[in-house]
Structures are given as structure tokens and as C-alpha cells.
Amino acid sequence: MLMPRQPVPALSVKTLTNGRFDLSAEQPERFALVAFYRGLHCPICALHLGELERLVGEFAARGVTTIAVSSDDRDRTAAMAEKITATSLRFGYGLPLPVARQWGLYVSASRGKTSIGIEEPALFSEPGVFLVRPDGTLYYGSVQTMPFARPHFSELLKAIDFAIANNYPARGEVGELA
């Protein structure tokens, strides 16, 4: 289990247009926002990432870098970027599922074609959204077992504003209980 105020696992993936993304080399002013998504087959992911695409500039204005990551290959990732008309959001691809598990993401098996007629990969990770501090420690994390009921990025922006204004610490930092 990932713990706030503790280092997050390593994350290094190829991106569509920005070379390789390596979280340890990322230099955000305040946070790196990592949005793990299920893949091209997921219509809810397209809606979720569309919201993030529209807000990339708002996050950047607050010192937050952004990336969307999935285990999809390059072609499927490019199709997702095209589907949401991405111009600002970085897309990482080829997330190894053992790395997804290190991040606490759930892994699902294919059930064939989805409601939009796209075949699911044999295995893929479920969604998660994380804010990572420049020192590589976890500030915020949200993991889903299902494609729906995800945090809204517009609400996350408001939370970041509150955290910045109030120097709000990462919460949930208590480990094992006696």
C-alpha cells in the first residue's frame, strides 16, 4: 500500500510526443499529477481524460505537471489522444502491469469488446489518480476498482488551491495500528 509522505514507486514510460517520462526526473513546482487510465477500450476514460486535457493549463498555472498513463501500446494510446483531441496532455504508454500493482492499481482481465466495440486487452489496470510532490513522495492518491466514480479534475484543482493556500499536509500517513 502506498503511504502519503513516503516515496512512490518508480515510474518510467515512453510517451507519444515527449520522449521518455521518468517520474524521478520530473521537476514540477508543486506536484506531478499521474492519471492512470484503463485504455482505449474505455469510454469513461475518454471523458475523464477529456476533462484533464481541458484543464492542463490550469494545473500548470498551479505548478502541477500532468501525464496520462496506461498499459496500452503506442497505437492504442495515439488513438486515445486523437479521440480526445489532445494537444496539451502528455500520454505515456506501455505501463508494465507489475508496476501498476506497485502503485496499488487493480488489474482486470478482458471481457471482450466494450460497449463502444473496442476489444479490451487480455489484462489491463483500473484507474488511479496521484499527486506526487517534487521530492517523489505521495501527497494524494485515489484508486478505483471500476471504471466509474472517479475524482473530477475540476474538484482536484480546488483541492490543490486549498492545499497551497493553507500549506495543507498530506493526510493518511499513519501506518500500522497497534
Secondary structure as UniProt FT lines:
FT   STRAND          12..15
FT   STRAND          20..22
FT   HELIX           23..25
FT   STRAND          31..36
FT   TURN            40..41
FT   HELIX           43..61
FT   TURN            62..63
FT   STRAND          64..69
FT   HELIX           74..83
FT   TURN            84..85
FT   STRAND          90..93
FT   HELIX           97..102
FT   TURN            103..104
FT   STRAND          107..109
FT   TURN            115..116
FT   STRAND          123..125
FT   STRAND          128..132
FT   TURN            134..135
FT   STRAND          137..143
FT   HELIX           153..166
//
